[in-house]
Structure formats: structure tokens, C-alpha cells
Amino acid sequence: MSYWFRNDNRLPQGRLAVASYIIVGMVGVLLLGFWKLQVIDADKYSSLAERNRVRYIPVIAPRGRMLDRDGRVLVDNRPSFSVLLLRDDLPLVEKHLPGISDGLGIPIDDLREQLNNTKNLPKFQPIIIKPDASRADIDFIESHRADIPVLEMIPVSRRRYRPGGFLAHAAGYVGEVSEQQIEASNGKLRPGDFAGKTGLERQYNDLLQGTDGMRRVVVNSIGKEVERLSTQEAIPGKQIQLTIDEDLQQVAEQSLGARPGAAVALDPRTGEVLAMVSHPALDPNDFAVRISGDDWKSLNEDPLHPLLNRAIQAQLAPGSVFKIVTATAMLEDKNPPESFTTFCPGYATFYGRQFKCWVYGKSSHGVVGLHKAILESCDVFFYNVGMHLGIDRLSYYATKFGLGHRTGIDLPSEEPGLMPSAEWVERVFHRKWYAGETISVSTGQGAVTTTPLQLARMIGGIAMGGVFKQPHLLKDPPSVGEERFALSEPTVEKITDAMYGVVNEAGGTARNVMLPGIEVSGKSGTAQVIGYATRERMGKQKKFEDNAWFVGYAPRRNPEIVVAVLIQESGKHGGEAAGPVVKDLIKAYYDKKNKKTQGQYTTENKSEPPGKGSAAAAIAPRAAAKPEDSAAVMPARARTEPQR
């Protein structure tokens, strides 16, 4: 009985062997796993463990400042904080996204989109989810460090521009980098970084941006820094000095006021841009942080086009300013001869069609020679000169004077304008040039379009005998381009004497621009947006009013300063609307040159109330402009009715 009991509890030998093999196999697998973890993959898991406790915090480089020609700060930085999202533990990040969204006021869809856009970055590299933290954001992060350990803050220098759009278009603005900019940066830029988008910020971004650094810190289980391992300091961006004169810029901003238009002042001897204004202007501070989609849409759809730098992008008919091209071509080609005169009854007839002079219906110019034609801006005289020269000679001289191609200024997105020719019409429209079209071009209408900067450079270059310097905004650049088209001394003398007469002689179209003791010279221009007959059919509308131009300079020959001013849809002639702005700038230039203080700026018209274009008002801080209702820049089209 007892024997039978012992036999019944004994395991069969076969089963015992199988159990032994299973146990040995399991031990072997465990040993191999330990071997792999401790020996083969030791470095890998050591690195992962290191990353779990070591955090990489970027040190953002401050952007370089912009200074005016006298060393005064035009564009600066302000202290701020950016909010980082730490992506070491993505499941933990996902868990806290709703709380982060509520606490920082960022839509959760935007947070997820930012995460998706940075999914290819290393997980230890944090991303900026809010570039400019408010006081409430800072309080939220500090009070929830234990609850939400995936948030961090870093100090940054945020761009600060002058209020009211001061120098807005020339300086440009910074914004969050696009995918294209990231790809083109060869790893230098990351999602959430900011870089120059327009203007000088974009042109000299590589100089201004600097190089970010990095801090390696040890954090505890709730993300609090407990030890700093190493720091790679940021390299600040380089500051740049501009040719802009802050005093002249103030005068230009205030004198142009709320009217849509542009003003450019430059030194034609060097190409230095002393002032550049385009109104209406945007506020670059809106772009120093992420601009909202609604604000961006509003700027793009604004009919006044505040994003357009009219100084280098408004391609418009120059009106009678172009008559200086026609007159110079006449004298150089001697076609017609210098002694040529014509009678102006207020109109002229060519090819069976009547072309009016700007005095039509009011008076007539009578017998007109070249000097009088420039002084009084007689269209009939220049119609006849244009017919003698032909479109190809007009195009030849205009092109040599810089029209129809970019000036090469150190700003992105400059427009070339258009100087038509017979070859251009054939290439673009596949037809022949009509001789009647030359009549419009000879007075700055028709298909010819220019920018204010082109006209400033052109008039300054002609007054200097055919030397056209490349305009630039960077003080002391490595090189300055130059184009030369030698003009004869008699031609320069006659043209500059006539432009002096425009301002200083009886009958001149800009007598209101005269300044005692200063040889102010120049040429007015008034250009149609659409033909008068069409405008009468469509009714009186602001957007169809004439554009006013005036380009003035001083002194009479070899000028030190040249100023081009455009007032869009002014409804007034060039000398009346644009001339006072030129006068203010030239006066401010000579006041400063004569070492007068800002408080001594005065207007020659003692009865003129302060704030009405006076230089004294111009140097006061400018309030944000509220431009009057206006239409978009009209595309170039054929125009036949002339203007001053």
C-alpha cells in the first residue's frame, strides 16, 4: 500500500526532462537580454537615459539694431519671453495639450499643427509655441510647473520699431520663417524662428540675425532645472548704419501726412538715400510677433495697399516730369533744333485727332520755345518735339537715364517700371507702334510708368551731367554702382536753367516751392489715371483723380539733394500738391546743414499755420495716419489727354 503511494507521486522521466529544458531556455533568454542591454546596447540606452534628464534650451541671439547716418537708433529690440514646448515625452505632451491651450489661449488645433510641422526635429529639441508671452502667460507657467512640466520660458529680444509706421517700408519687418526659408537656410533656421521678411530686415538678414546658442541643463522629475551642464553663448547680430537722416525722415513723414503717396530724398553725388516714405504705412510692430490671420487678410485686402512701398513699387505715369527726357533728347540729337518754336492755342491736331494742352479752355501759351515750354509745361511744344524724335529715340534716352529698369537699390522687390518702344509693342502685343502713341509718351503719359526713386535718380543724374549713382540705404557699402551717359555742357546748362526757372521765374509751374537763398530747381508733373472722357462717363470718383508729382533739387547744378514726391489721386497739379513736400525737405536739409537746431525750423510762409506742411510741424512725432478713401494703384494703360 505504501509502495503504491510513492509510485503514484513520482513524475515521469520524460516530462521532467522537458521541464528542465524549458527552464534552461528561459534562463538563457534572460541572460542574452541582459547581455544585450548591458553590453551591446549600453551606449544607446545610456544616451536615452541622459536625454531623459538632460534638457537642451535654446539661447536666442538678439537681432542687430539699425542706426541712422548720425548713429541714432531707428530700429531696436525690447526684452520679452518666449514659451517653449518640451517634446521629450510626446505622450505627456499630448496629455497636457488641452490645459496648455486653455492656459495660454492658443487653439488646440494650432498646437497640434505646430507639433506636426516639427515632427522631423529631434525630440529633445523644444519648439516655440508663443513667441511673446504676456504677464498672464508667465503667471500661468510659473503656477503650473509641477502640473504641466512640458512648458518652459526663455528670455528673448523682440524687435521694436518706431510707432506710427515711421520708416516702415524701408526698414521692413521680421516674421515667423516659412517652410521655404527653413529649407534654404541649410539648418540654420527652425520652425518658430523669426527672420527678415521685407525691406532692410530681409535684405541684410544674414548680418542682423546673429547665431543662436544652447544651454544643457539637468532637470528633475517635474522639469525643474537642478544643474547647468554647459552653455554655448549666442552671437548677437551685427548692427547696421543707414544713410537715412532721422531729421529728414521725420520731415518727410509729417509733410506727406495721411495722403497716399511717397517721398524719396537722396544725395545724387553718392547715391545715399536720406529719406524714404510711403503712405499709408503698416505698423511693423504687428509682425514682431505672430500676426493673426484676420489682420494679415485685412492688410492684403485694404484698397489703399499699405503693404506697397510706393517709393520703389508704385509704377505710375510720371506726367510732365518726363518732359525733361524729351527736352534733353531734343538738345542732344538737335532734332528739332534748339531754336525750334511752336504756337500753342491750347491744343494741337495730329492725324486728325485733337490733343489738348493742360491750359485748354483757360488760356494759351502762345509762341513757345524750349525754355518757356519747360517753365510753363506746355504740352503742345513737347507733342511736336516727340513727333520729331520718334519713340525709339525717346526710349533710348529714357533707358539711358534709368527708366524701365531697376535702380539696384539695396531693397527687395523693387519694380522696374516701363519704357515703351516699337520693339516692346511688337514683342508684347504683336503689332506695330502707332505714331500717335509717341505724342502721349512725350509728355509722360501712355504706356510709360516710373517709380519715385527712378525719377529722383534721373533728375539728379541729368543735373550732374549724366552721372547716375546707384541708390543705397546701407552707409559705406563695399561698392556703389554707377552709370554714365555723358551729356554736353550746353545741354546740361539749358536743362538746369529751365528747371531753375520752374521754381524761380515768372510763369513757372512751381513758384510756391521757391526758397530765398537756395537754388531750388525742379519739374512738376500731373498724370491722369484714366482718360478725361472716360472719367466723365463714369462720374466723379476719388480713385480717378490725377496723380501729382514734383521732383526738386538744390543747388541748380551738381546738386547735393534731390527729392521726388508722389501724391496719388490728389486732384491737384504737381507743383501745388507735391511741391510743398519737396520744399519742406530741401529747407530742412539746408537748415541742418547750416547747423540750425530743430526748434529753429520755420516755414517761409509766415501766415501758414503750424502742421500745414511746415518743417516745424514735420519734426514732431507723427500720429498714425488715417488715409482718406482711395483706390488701388491703377494699371498702366494708354492715355492721350496731357497734364502738367
DAMO-V92544 format. One record per pair of residues at least 24 apart in sequence whose C-alpha atoms are under 10 Angstrom apart, sorted by the first residue. I is the first residue (numbers start at 1). J is the second residue. Records with the same first field share a line. If there is no record, write none. Layout:
I: J, J
//
This chain:
50: 218
51: 88, 123, 124, 218
52: 88, 89, 124, 218, 219, 220, 221
53: 88, 217, 218, 219, 220, 221, 223, 225
54: 88, 124, 215, 216, 217, 218, 219, 220, 223, 225, 227, 228, 229
55: 86, 88, 124, 125, 126, 215, 216, 217, 218, 219, 223, 225, 228, 229
56: 86, 124, 125, 126, 214, 215, 216, 217, 218, 230, 231
57: 84, 86, 124, 125, 126, 127, 152, 153, 154, 213, 214, 215, 216, 217, 231
58: 84, 125, 126, 127, 128, 154, 155, 212, 213, 214, 215, 216, 231, 232, 233, 234
59: 154, 155, 156, 211, 212, 213, 214, 215, 231, 232, 233, 234, 235
60: 154, 155, 156, 157, 193, 209, 210, 211, 212, 213, 214, 233, 234, 235, 236
61: 156, 157, 208, 209, 210, 211, 212, 213, 233, 234, 235, 236, 237
62: 156, 157, 158, 159, 208, 209, 210, 211, 212, 234, 235, 236, 237, 238
63: 156, 157, 158, 159, 194, 195, 201, 205, 207, 208, 209, 210, 211, 235, 236, 237, 238, 239
64: 159, 201, 205, 207, 208, 209, 210, 236, 237, 238, 239, 240
65: 159, 160, 208, 209, 237, 238, 239, 240, 241
66: 161, 171, 200, 201, 208, 238, 239, 240, 241, 242, 474
67: 239, 240, 241, 242, 243, 244, 245, 246, 474, 475
68: 240, 241, 242, 243, 244, 245, 246, 247, 249, 274, 473, 474, 475
69: 240, 241, 242, 243, 244, 245, 246, 272, 274, 473, 474, 475, 476
70: 241, 242, 243, 244, 245, 246
71: 240, 241, 242, 245, 246
72: 241, 242, 245, 246
73: 161, 162, 239, 241, 246
74: 160, 161, 162, 166, 167, 171, 241, 242, 244, 245, 246
75: 159, 160, 161, 162, 166, 167, 168, 171, 173, 201, 239, 240
76: 157, 158, 159, 160, 161, 162, 239
77: 156, 157, 158, 159, 160, 161, 288
78: 156, 157, 158, 159, 160, 161
79: 132, 155, 156, 157, 158, 159, 160
80: 131, 132, 133, 134, 153, 154, 155, 156, 157, 158, 159
81: 130, 131, 132, 133, 134, 135, 137, 138, 152, 153, 154, 155, 156, 157, 158
82: 127, 128, 129, 130, 131, 132, 133, 134, 137, 138, 152, 153, 154, 155, 156, 157, 158
83: 126, 127, 128, 129, 130, 131, 132, 133, 134, 137, 138, 141, 151, 152, 153, 154, 155
84: 125, 126, 127, 128, 129, 130, 131, 150, 151, 152, 153, 154, 192
85: 111, 115, 125, 126, 127, 128, 129, 130, 149, 150, 151, 152, 153
86: 123, 124, 125, 126, 127, 128, 149, 150, 151, 152, 223
87: 115, 118, 119, 121, 122, 123, 124, 125, 126, 127, 150, 151
88: 122, 123, 124, 125, 126, 150
89: 123, 124, 150
90: 115, 123, 150
92: 148, 149, 150
93: 148, 149, 150, 151
95: 148
96: 147, 148, 149, 150, 151
97: 148, 150
99: 144, 147, 148
100: 140, 141, 144, 148, 150, 151
103: 136, 137, 139, 140, 141, 144
104: 129, 130, 133, 134, 136, 137, 138, 140, 141
105: 130, 137
106: 130
114: 191, 192
115: 191
117: 179, 191
118: 190, 191, 192
121: 190, 191
126: 150, 151, 152
127: 151, 152, 190, 191, 192, 193
128: 152, 153, 154, 190, 191, 192, 193
129: 191, 192
130: 192, 289, 290
131: 156, 158, 176, 192, 193, 194, 288, 289, 290
132: 156, 157, 158, 288, 289, 290
133: 289
145: 222, 223, 224
146: 221, 222, 223, 224
147: 222, 223
148: 222, 223
149: 220, 221, 222, 223, 224
150: 222, 223
151: 223
152: 223, 224
158: 194, 285, 288, 289
159: 194, 284, 285, 287, 288, 289
160: 284, 285, 286, 288
161: 283, 284, 285, 286, 288
162: 283, 284, 285, 621
163: 283, 284, 285, 621, 622, 623, 624
164: 253, 281, 282, 283, 284, 285, 621, 622, 623, 624, 625
165: 253, 277, 278, 279, 280, 281, 282, 283, 284, 285, 622, 623, 624, 625
166: 246, 249, 250, 253, 254, 276, 277, 278, 281, 282, 283, 284, 621, 622, 623, 624
167: 199, 244, 246, 249, 250, 253, 275, 276, 277, 278, 281, 282, 283, 284
168: 198, 199, 200, 276, 277, 278, 279, 280, 281, 282, 283, 284, 285, 306, 307, 309
169: 198, 199, 200, 276, 277, 278, 279, 280, 281, 282, 283, 284, 306, 307, 308, 309, 310, 311, 312, 411
170: 198, 199, 200, 201, 244, 275, 276, 277, 278, 309, 311, 312, 410, 411, 412, 473
171: 196, 198, 199, 200, 201, 202, 203, 242, 276, 284, 411, 473
172: 196, 197, 198, 199, 200, 201, 202, 203, 282, 283, 284, 287, 307, 309, 411, 412
173: 197, 198, 199, 200, 201, 202, 282, 283, 284, 285, 286, 287, 288
174: 198, 199, 200, 201, 202, 205, 284, 285, 286, 287, 288, 289, 290
175: 201, 284, 286, 287, 288, 289, 290, 291
176: 287, 288, 289, 290, 291
188: 212
192: 290
194: 287, 288, 289, 290
195: 288
197: 287, 412
198: 284, 307, 411, 412, 413
199: 309, 410, 411, 412, 413
200: 240, 242, 410, 411, 412, 473, 474
201: 411, 412
202: 411, 412
203: 410, 411, 412
204: 238, 240, 410, 411, 474
205: 237, 238
206: 237, 238
207: 236, 237, 238, 239, 240
208: 236, 237, 238, 239, 240
209: 235, 236, 237, 238, 239
210: 234, 235, 236, 237, 238, 239
211: 235, 236, 237
212: 236, 237
240: 474, 475
241: 473, 474, 475, 476, 477
242: 272, 273, 274, 472, 473, 474, 475, 476, 477
243: 267, 271, 272, 273, 274, 275, 472, 473, 474, 475, 476
244: 272, 273, 274, 275, 276, 472, 473, 474, 475
245: 273, 274, 275, 276, 589
246: 274, 275, 619
247: 274, 275, 585, 588, 589, 592, 598, 618, 619, 620
248: 274, 275, 276, 584, 585, 586, 587, 588, 589, 592, 615, 618, 619
249: 274, 275, 276, 277, 585, 618, 619
250: 275, 277, 585, 588, 615, 617, 618, 619, 620, 621, 622
251: 275, 581, 584, 585, 586, 587, 588, 589, 613, 614, 615, 616, 617, 618, 619, 620, 621, 622
252: 276, 277, 278, 565, 581, 582, 584, 585, 588, 613, 615, 618, 619
253: 277, 278, 279, 581, 618, 619, 620, 621, 622, 623, 625
254: 581, 584, 611, 612, 613, 614, 615, 616, 617, 618, 619, 620, 621, 622, 623, 625
255: 578, 580, 581, 582, 583, 584, 585, 611, 612, 613, 614, 615, 616, 617, 618, 619, 622
256: 280, 565, 566, 567, 577, 578, 580, 581, 582, 584, 613, 618, 625
257: 581, 611, 612, 613, 618, 622, 623, 624, 625, 626, 627
258: 623, 624, 625, 626, 627, 628
259: 566, 567, 568, 569, 570, 625, 626, 627, 628, 629, 630
260: 304, 305, 306, 310, 566, 567, 568, 569, 570, 625, 626, 627, 628, 629, 630, 631
261: 309, 310, 311, 314, 452, 547, 548, 549, 565, 566, 567, 568, 569, 570, 578
262: 309, 310, 311, 312, 314, 451, 452, 453, 549, 564, 565, 566, 567, 568, 578
263: 310, 311, 452, 453, 456, 549, 550, 551, 563, 564, 565, 566, 567, 578, 581, 582, 585
264: 310, 311, 312, 452, 453, 454, 455, 456, 457, 551, 562, 563, 564, 565, 566, 582, 585
265: 452, 453, 456, 457, 551, 552, 553, 561, 562, 563, 564, 565, 582, 585, 586, 589
266: 453, 456, 457, 460, 471, 472, 473, 553, 560, 561, 562, 563, 564
267: 456, 457, 460, 469, 471, 553, 559, 560, 561, 562, 563
268: 456, 457, 458, 459, 460, 461, 462, 463, 464, 467, 468, 469, 470, 471, 553, 558, 559, 560, 561, 562, 563
269: 460, 461, 464, 467, 468, 469, 470, 558, 559, 560, 561, 562
270: 468, 469, 470, 471, 472, 476, 480, 481, 482, 560
271: 409, 457, 460, 468, 469, 470, 471, 472, 473, 480, 481, 482, 561
272: 409, 469, 470, 471, 472, 473, 474, 475, 476, 480, 561
273: 409, 453, 470, 471, 472, 473, 474, 475, 561, 562, 563
274: 472, 473, 561, 562, 563, 585, 589
275: 473, 563, 585
276: 309, 310, 311, 312, 452, 453, 473, 563, 564
277: 309, 310, 311, 565
278: 306, 307, 308, 309, 310, 311, 312, 313, 314, 565, 566
279: 304, 305, 306, 307, 308, 309, 310, 311, 567, 568, 625, 626, 627
280: 304, 305, 306, 307, 308, 309, 310, 624, 625, 626, 627, 628
281: 305, 306, 307, 308, 309, 310, 624, 625, 626, 627
282: 306, 307, 308, 624, 625
283: 307, 624
302: 630, 631, 632
303: 629, 630, 631, 632, 633
304: 627, 628, 629, 630, 631, 632, 633
305: 630, 631, 632, 633
306: 627
308: 413, 633
309: 413, 414, 415
310: 414, 415, 451, 452, 453, 566, 568, 633
311: 414, 415, 451, 452, 453, 454, 564, 565, 566
312: 406, 407, 409, 411, 412, 413, 414, 415, 416, 417, 450, 451, 452, 453, 454
313: 413, 414, 415, 416, 417, 450, 451, 452, 453
314: 414, 415, 416, 417, 449, 450, 451, 452, 453, 566, 568, 633, 634, 635
315: 404, 415, 416, 417, 418, 448, 449, 450, 451, 452, 454, 633, 634, 635, 636
316: 417, 418, 444, 445, 447, 448, 449, 450, 451, 452, 527, 528, 529, 547, 566, 568, 633, 634, 635, 636, 637
317: 417, 418, 441, 443, 444, 445, 446, 447, 448, 449, 450, 451, 525, 526, 527, 528, 529, 547, 549, 635, 636, 637, 639
318: 441, 443, 444, 445, 446, 448, 449, 450, 451, 452, 455, 524, 525, 526, 527, 528, 547, 548, 549, 550, 566
319: 440, 441, 442, 443, 444, 445, 446, 448, 449, 450, 524, 525, 526, 527, 528, 546, 547, 548, 549, 550, 574, 642, 643, 644
320: 374, 377, 378, 379, 382, 441, 442, 443, 444, 445, 523, 524, 525, 526, 527, 548, 549, 550, 574, 642, 643, 644
321: 374, 377, 443, 444, 455, 459, 522, 523, 524, 525, 526, 527, 549, 550, 551, 574, 644
322: 398, 403, 441, 442, 443, 444, 445, 448, 449, 450, 455, 458, 459, 523, 524, 525
323: 373, 374, 377, 378, 379, 382, 383, 385, 386, 441, 442, 443, 444, 523, 524, 525, 644
324: 374, 382, 398, 442, 443, 444, 458, 459, 462, 495, 496, 498, 499, 522, 523
325: 394, 395, 396, 397, 398, 399, 400, 401, 403, 442, 443, 444, 458, 459, 462, 495
326: 382, 383, 385, 386, 389, 393, 394, 395, 397, 398, 441, 442, 443, 444
327: 370, 371, 373, 374, 382, 385, 386, 394, 442, 491, 494, 495
328: 394, 397, 398, 462, 487, 488, 491, 492, 494, 495
329: 385, 386, 389, 393, 394, 395, 396, 397, 398, 487, 491
330: 370, 382, 385, 386, 388, 389, 393, 394, 491
331: 370, 487, 488, 490, 491, 492, 494, 495
332: 397, 487, 488, 490, 491, 492
333: 389, 393
334: 389
335: 385, 386, 387, 388, 389
336: 384, 385, 386, 387, 388, 389
337: 385
338: 369, 370, 371, 491, 494
339: 369, 370
340: 368, 369, 370, 381, 384, 385
341: 367, 368, 369, 370, 372, 373, 381, 384, 385
342: 366, 367, 368, 369, 370, 373, 380, 381, 382, 384, 385
343: 367, 368, 369, 380, 381
344: 368, 373, 378, 379, 380, 381
345: 380
346: 378, 379, 380
347: 378, 379, 380, 381, 383
348: 379, 380, 381, 383, 384
349: 380, 383
350: 383, 384, 387, 435, 436, 439
351: 435, 436
353: 436
354: 640, 641
355: 379, 380, 383, 436, 439, 440, 640, 641, 642
356: 380, 383, 640, 641, 642, 643
357: 381, 383, 641, 642, 643, 644
358: 526, 641, 642, 643, 644
359: 642, 643, 644
370: 494, 495, 498
371: 494, 495, 497, 498, 499, 501, 502
372: 498, 501, 502, 507, 508
373: 498, 502, 508
374: 495, 497, 498, 499, 500, 501, 502, 508, 509, 522, 523, 524
375: 497, 498, 499, 500, 501, 502, 503, 504, 505, 506, 507, 508, 509, 510, 522, 523, 524
376: 498, 501, 502, 506, 507, 508, 509, 510, 523, 524, 644
377: 443, 502, 507, 508, 509, 523, 524, 525, 643, 644
378: 443, 642, 643, 644
379: 439, 440, 442, 443, 641, 642, 643, 644
380: 439, 443, 642
381: 442, 443
382: 439, 440, 441, 442, 443
383: 436, 438, 439, 440, 441, 442, 443, 642
384: 438, 439, 442
385: 438, 439, 442, 443
386: 435, 436, 437, 438, 439, 440, 441, 442, 443
387: 435, 436, 437, 438, 439, 442
388: 438
389: 438, 442
390: 421, 422, 435, 437, 438, 439, 441, 442
391: 419, 420, 421, 422, 433, 434, 435, 436, 437, 438, 439, 441, 442
392: 420, 421, 422, 423, 438
393: 421
394: 419, 420, 421, 438, 441, 442
395: 419, 420, 421, 422, 441, 442, 448
396: 420, 421
397: 485
398: 448, 458
400: 458, 466, 468, 483, 484, 485
401: 454, 455, 457, 458, 459, 461, 462, 466, 467, 468, 483, 484, 485
402: 450, 454, 455, 457, 458, 461, 468, 483
403: 448, 449, 450, 451, 454, 455, 457, 458
404: 448, 449, 450, 451, 454
405: 450, 454
406: 450, 451, 453, 454, 470
407: 451, 453, 454, 457, 458, 468, 469, 470, 471, 472, 481, 482
408: 469, 470, 471, 472, 480, 481
409: 453, 470, 471, 472, 473, 474, 480, 481
410: 470, 471, 472, 473, 474, 477
411: 471, 472, 473
414: 451, 453
415: 450, 451, 454
416: 449, 450, 451, 454
417: 447, 448, 449, 450, 451, 454, 636
418: 447, 448, 449, 450, 451, 636
419: 446, 447, 448, 449, 450
420: 446, 447, 448, 449
421: 447, 448
436: 640
437: 638, 639, 640
438: 640
439: 639, 640, 641, 642
440: 638, 639, 640, 641, 642
441: 638, 639, 640, 642
442: 642
443: 525, 527, 640, 641, 642, 643, 644
444: 525, 526, 527, 528, 639, 642, 643, 644
445: 526, 527, 528, 529, 636, 637, 638, 639, 640, 641, 642, 643
446: 527, 528, 636, 637, 638, 639, 640, 641, 642
447: 635, 636, 637, 638, 639
448: 636, 637, 638, 639
449: 635, 636, 637
451: 564, 566
452: 549, 550, 551, 563, 564, 565, 566
453: 563, 564, 565
454: 564
455: 549, 550, 551, 562, 563, 564, 565
456: 550, 551, 552, 553, 561, 562, 563, 564, 565
457: 551, 562, 563, 564
458: 551, 562
459: 496, 499, 522, 523, 551, 552, 553, 559, 562, 563, 564
460: 522, 551, 552, 553, 554, 557, 558, 559, 560, 561, 562, 563, 564
461: 485, 558, 559, 562
462: 486, 487, 491, 492, 495, 496, 557, 558
463: 487, 491, 492, 493, 495, 496, 497, 499, 521, 522, 553, 554, 555, 556, 557, 558, 559, 562
464: 492, 496, 556, 557, 558, 559, 560
465: 489, 490, 491, 492, 493, 496, 557, 558
466: 492
467: 558
492: 557
493: 556, 557
495: 556, 557
496: 521, 522, 555, 556, 557, 558
497: 521, 522, 556, 557
498: 522, 523, 556
499: 523, 524, 551, 552, 553, 556
500: 552, 553, 554, 555, 556, 557
501: 556
502: 552, 575
503: 552, 575, 579
508: 575
509: 573, 574, 575, 576, 579, 644
510: 550, 552, 573, 574, 575, 576, 577, 578, 579, 580
511: 575, 576, 579
512: 575, 576, 579, 580, 583, 605
513: 550, 552, 575, 576, 578, 579, 580, 581, 582, 583, 584, 586, 604
514: 579, 580, 583, 604
515: 583, 584, 586, 587, 603, 604
516: 587, 604
518: 553, 554, 555, 556, 586, 587, 590
519: 553, 554, 555, 556, 557, 559
520: 552, 553, 554, 555, 556, 559, 561, 562, 582, 583, 586, 587
521: 551, 552, 553, 554, 555, 556, 557, 559, 562
522: 550, 551, 552, 553, 554, 556, 562, 563, 564, 575, 579, 582
523: 549, 550, 551, 552, 553, 564, 574, 575, 579, 644
524: 548, 549, 550, 551, 552, 564, 565, 573, 574, 575, 576, 577, 578, 579, 644
525: 549, 550, 551, 566, 573, 574, 575, 578, 579, 643, 644
526: 550, 566, 567, 568, 570, 571, 572, 573, 574, 575, 576, 577, 578, 642, 643, 644
527: 568, 569, 571, 572, 573, 574, 639, 641, 642, 643, 644
528: 569, 571, 639, 640, 641, 642, 643, 644
529: 568, 569, 633, 634, 635, 636, 637, 638, 639
530: 634, 635, 636, 637, 638, 639, 640, 641
531: 637, 638, 639, 640, 641, 642
532: 639, 640, 641, 642
533: 641
541: 569, 630, 631
542: 568, 569, 570, 571, 628, 629, 630, 631
543: 568, 569, 570, 571, 629, 630, 631, 632, 633, 634
544: 568, 569, 570, 571, 630, 631, 634
545: 569, 570, 571, 572, 630, 631
546: 570, 571, 572, 573, 574, 643
547: 571, 572, 573, 574, 577, 578, 643
548: 572, 573, 574, 575, 576, 577, 578, 579, 643, 644
549: 573, 574, 575, 576, 577, 578, 579, 644
550: 574, 575, 576, 577, 578, 579, 580, 581, 582
551: 575, 578, 579, 582
552: 578, 579, 581, 582, 583, 585, 586
553: 582, 583, 585, 586
554: 586, 587, 589, 590
555: 586
560: 586, 589, 590
561: 585, 586, 589, 590
562: 586
568: 630, 631, 632, 633
569: 629, 630, 631, 633
570: 630
572: 644
573: 643, 644
574: 643, 644
575: 644
580: 612, 613, 614
581: 613, 614, 615, 618
583: 613, 614, 615
584: 613, 614, 615, 616, 618
585: 614, 615, 618
586: 615
587: 614, 615
588: 614, 615, 616, 618, 619
591: 615
//
